[in-house]
Amino acid sequence: MHTADYFAPPDAYIEPLTIRSYEVTRSGYPQPGAVLRYLEYLATRASGFHGYTNTWYEEQGSAWLVREMSLLLGWLPPMDCEIRMATWVAEFRRVQAFREYAMWHPTSGRMIACARARWAYVQRHTGQPLRVPDSMATLFSSAHSATRLPALRASPSEQVIWHNEQTIVAREYEADVHQHINNCVYGDWLYEGFHATFRTAEQPATAMRPRYLTLEYLRQVRPGDHVRIVTSIHPDGSRRLRADQTLLDAATGEVILRGQTRYLVTGGLTALAGMDAG
C-alpha cells in the first residue's frame, strides 16, 4: 500500500487513474460531472471485484441506483495527472447501502475528493426496492465509515444575487443501460445551469471553483424529456457563492432533482466586476 493510502480504510477497493484530455474543461481540471463518473466507475469495478458483476445483476434482475450524493472537492488534478481512487461500503440497510469514496494524489498526498452516496437496491426493470442479499451484506460486513463531510446549511443571508431558468432536452446518448438518463449527467446539467446564469448576468465565470456538491435524486428522466433547470445564486461568506438548483419536468413541474453547490471565488466576491448586490 502506498503511504498516501491512509485516506482509505484497510478494506477499501483501490485503483489508479490517469486524467484524460477529454475529461478536463477549459479551466484545466475535471468538472463535478466528470468526478461523479469516476465514482460510478469505481463502484462498478469494486462490485465486480467481489463477484457482483453486471452479468450477475442481469441474471438476478436487479441493479443499484444512486439516490443521494455528497461530494467534497479539494485540489483538482490537471490533464495526465495520475491519481488514486478508493471506495468501500460503509453501511448496509434492508434495501439500500451507503458507499464512500476517496481520491488523492499519491505523490503529494493532496486530497482531491471524498464522497458519500446512498444507493438503493432495486428491481432492474421496475425500479421497485429489493432486499439486499444476505451474502452481499455478509461480505461487506467489515466495512465502516471513514468519511466526514460538512453539513451544508443555508447562508446567513438568503439574498438571491442572480436567478436563471433554462429548458433542455434529454439526449439519447445520455441514457445508460437502465434506459434512463445516467445520474452523472445531472451533474453536467447543474454545471451548465450555473455557468449559463453567469453568462446571462454578463459575469465572468472563470474565477469559480466548485468545492462542495450535494444531489438528491427524486425521479428518472428518459431521452426526449424536456427538463427545466432553475438556478438561484446566493452569497455564502466573503469568498463563496452557493448555487441552489432544481431540475423540473418542464411539462408537469414535477421535481426531478435537488442540488446545491458551493463555489470558491478567487479574490473574494468583490473580484466579480459589476456584481449586483441589490
Secondary structure as UniProt FT lines:
FT   HELIX           3..7
FT   TURN            10..11
FT   STRAND          13..18
FT   HELIX           21..23
FT   TURN            26..27
FT   HELIX           32..49
FT   TURN            50..51
FT   HELIX           54..60
FT   STRAND          62..73
FT   TURN            79..80
FT   STRAND          82..92
FT   STRAND          96..104
FT   TURN            106..108
FT   STRAND          111..123
FT   TURN            124..126
FT   HELIX           134..139
FT   TURN            140..142
FT   STRAND          162..169
FT   HELIX           172..174
FT   TURN            177..178
FT   HELIX           183..200
FT   TURN            201..202
FT   TURN            206..207
FT   STRAND          208..217
FT   TURN            223..224
FT   STRAND          226..235
FT   STRAND          240..249
FT   TURN            250..252
FT   STRAND          255..265
FT   TURN            266..267
FT   HELIX           269..271
FT   TURN            273..274
//
